[in-house]
Amino acid sequence: MESLYLFIAIIAFFVIALSFSNFLQRRKGNTTERETPAPPIDLSNNNGGCCGAHEICEKDSLIATFVEPVEYFDDEELDKYRNRDSDRYNEQEVNEFRDVFYSVLDEEKPHWIRSLQMREIALPDQLKDEVLMIVNDLRAEKMHA
């Protein structure tokens, strides 16, 4: 029983010491929490490859949007669809997207999708599965090449 009291006393001592230390730090003005800075990612295309820090290369990612200028692929006519919901396209409008998608070179298709995202143009729902399947096939070919 005596060892139980000793154990509780030691725990109480450390809790009080930690509370006192936090109180002193706040009184000194040290209220910011420490954060480990994210490792810098070189987005320049110096070596043509990925940085290797990620499981999926962020340069080819359809989801990633970097701070870089918007690239156009002779598709300025699609800017009229900016801020439109992806389920609000008719068949003729979907075909406009499809025509541009198939006119873009295979290795540039992920960049075209990212360009649409950066321009706030939603890819039509009717085309998403088709585009995703083709881009995934291109990535698989690239990995096995």
N, C-alpha and C positions, 0 to 999 in steps of 0.2 A: 504494500500500500504506500509505503514511503517513496518507492521509486516512481509510482504514478504521480504523486505530488511533485516530485522533482522534474519529471518530464513535462507536466503542465506548466510549471514555473519557467522552464527553459523556453517553451513555446511562447508563453506570455511575454517573456523578456524580449524575444526577437520581434514579436508583433509591435510591442511598445517602441523598441529601438527603430524599427522601420517607419512607424508613424512619426516619430520625432524627427527622423532624418528627412522625410518628405515635408514636414512642416518647415524645417529650416531651409530647404531648397526653395520652397514657394516664397518664403519670406525674403530670400535673396533675389527673387525674380526669375529663377530658373523654372519657368512653367512650360517650356516647349518640350515636347516629347522627341526623343531621338528617333530618327528614321534613317535607314540605310538607303543611300541613293541608288536608283536603278542604274544598272550598268549602261554606259552609252552604246548606242547602236549606230554604226556607220552606215548611212543610207546611200552614200555615194556609190556609184557603180565602178569602183576602181578596178576590181578584179573580175567583174562580170558574174560573180557567184554570190551565194548567201553568206551571212556572217557565221553561221554554224551554231548560234546561241539558241536557236529555237528548233523544235521538232519539225515544224513546217516552215518553209522559207517565207518570211513576211514580205519579201519583194514580189512574190508571185501570189500572195494571198488575195482572195476575193473580198475578204472581210476588212483587211487592213487599209487604212486611209492615212497616208503620210502627208506631212506638210511639204507639198511639192506642187508645182504649177499643173493646172489641169491640161491634159493632153487630149487633143481632138483627133478623130480618125475619119475625117471627111463626113462627120455626122452632126454638123451644126443644126440640121433640121430637127434633131431630137430634143433640142433645148426647149421647144414649145411644150414639152411634156414635164417640165420641171415641177416638182411638188405635187404631182398627180399620184393617187393611190394605185398600187400595182394591180388591183382588181377592176380598174375603171377603163380598160382599153378595149376597143372594138377590134374585130379581126383585121381590118385594113391597117390600123395602127400597129398591131402586133407584127404584121408583115413588114412594116417599115423597119422595126427593130431587127427582125429576122434577116432582112436583106443586108443591113449594115453588119450584123454579126457574121454572116457567111462571106462578106467581102473583106473582112479583117483577116490578116495572116494568122495562122494557128498560134504561133508563139506570142502574138499580141492580144489574143482574146482575153486573157485575164486582166491585162492592162486596160482594155476597153471597158470591161465590167467595172473596174475600179474608177475609171474616168466617169462613168455614169453615176456611180455613188458620190463622187466628189462634186458632181454637177447637180446633185439632188434629183436625179432622174431615176425613177423606180423601173426596174425591169418588169415587163408584163408577166403576170402569173402564168399565162398560157405558155410562156417561153422559158420559164425558170428551170423546169426539169430537163428540157432539151439542152440548154446552155450548161447546166451543171454536169450532165452526163458527158458532154463533149470536152469540157475543161478537165474533168477528172480523168478521162481517157488520155488527153494530151499530157497531163502530169504523170500518169502511169508510164506512158511511152518514154517520157523524159527521164524518169527514174531508172528505167531498164536499159536505156541507151548507153 
